[in-house]
Amino acid sequence: MFVLPLAYPLPRRAFHPAWARRTAESAPLRPAMDASESDTAYTLTFDLPGLTREQVNVTVTGQLVSVEAAAGEANAAEGARVLHRERRVPRFARRIELPLEIDAEAAQARFADGVLTLTLPKKPRGGTRNVQVQ
């Protein structure tokens, strides 16, 4: 088997563990989600541990639902210096496109014990109707 050598080998720093850690820390986490559907609405449930209601942002546009959340930076006690930090400040982001358009005005969100529950009513479709001929 013939192996073609790379014309431009990758620098060693591209595989440095610190570089990989920085990339992983900057990327938002994708929260676990359960989805169910009834005749009139969709129900989406997300796990967002360690967050409060004020840190969660939900946007509904047409068929697209966006959930974004970020915790505040954990600060050291007053007068103390941080020597080492391993705990990450979680950021969550998830976008879901649903099959039918959502009635954004009637959408509801409930957050309790780190679980976000969205109730998203379906927009009524343009039904058919008989037009009387005159």
N, C-alpha and C positions, 0 to 999 in steps of 0.2 A: 504494500500500500504506500502510495506517495503522499506526503504531507507537505502542503505549501506553507512556508514560514510566513509569519505576519510581516508585512512591509513596515508597519509602524507598531512596534510592541507597546502594550499598555504600560504606563508608569506603575511602579510598585505601590505608590501611595493610593492608587485607585482601589486597592484591596485592603487598605488599612482599617482595622476594627473601629477606630474612632470616627472615621468617615462614614462607615456603615451605621454607627450608632446615631450620628447627627441626622442622617437621612431618615431613619426610623422614627426618631423623636419628633421631627417636623411634620411628618405625615399624620393626618387625622385618622383616628380609629373608626372602624365601621361597626356601629352598634348592632347587636343581635335584634332581629325583628320577627314578629309573628303577624300574619295578615289573614283576615277573614272577610267574608262578603255576605251581605244579606240582599234582599230584593231592593232595598232603598239606600244602603250605605256600605262603605268599607270601614273596617276597624283595623288600625295598625297599632301594634304595641312594641315599644323599643325599650331595651335595657340601657339605662344611663346612670351607672353607679357613681356615687361620690359627688353628684351635682345637685344644685338647687333649682327651683322653678325659674328664678331670675336668669340663670345661665343658659337656658334653653331657648332657641329661636326656631319657630315653625313657619314655613311659607308655603301657601297653596296657590298655584297658578295653573288654571285649566286642568290638565291631567297630571301635572307634576307636583310632587310633594317633596319639600326639602326640610331636613331636620339638621340643625347645627347646634353644637353646644361646646362650651369651653369653660374650664374651671379657672379661677384666679390663681396667680402664682403663690405658692406656699412660701411665706416669709419666715425668716428666723426671728427669734425673740429679740426685743429691742435691746440694743447694745451688744448683741452677739454677732460673730462672724461665721459665715458658712464655710466649713472646711471641706465637706464632701457632700454631693447630692446624687442620689440614685433614683429617688421617687420622681416619676414623671407627672407633669400637669396634663391631665387627659383632655384631648380635643376629640370631638366626635362629629362626623358628617356623613349624611346618607341622603341620596336622591332616589325617588321611586316614581316611575311613570305608570299610572293606573290605566286600565282599559277604557274607562268612561270619564267624562269631565266631572269635576267636583263642584258643588255649590259652596264656594269659599265663604259666603256670608253666614251659612248655617253650620260651618265646621266647628268642632269642639275639641279642646285639648285638656287632658287631666294628667297631672304629675303627682305621684305619691310613692314614697319609699324607693326612689331611683328608677321608677317605671313610668314611661310616658305612654299614654293611651290616646290615640287620635280617633275620633268618630267623624268620618267624612261622608256626608250625604251626597248621593249621586244627583247630578242635575237631570231633570226630566228631559228626555229626548223630544225632539220636534215630532210629535205624533202626526198621524194622517187624519184628515178630516174631509168630510164630503162638502163639496162646493155646489151650491144650488145654481143651476143654469136658468137664466131668465130670458 
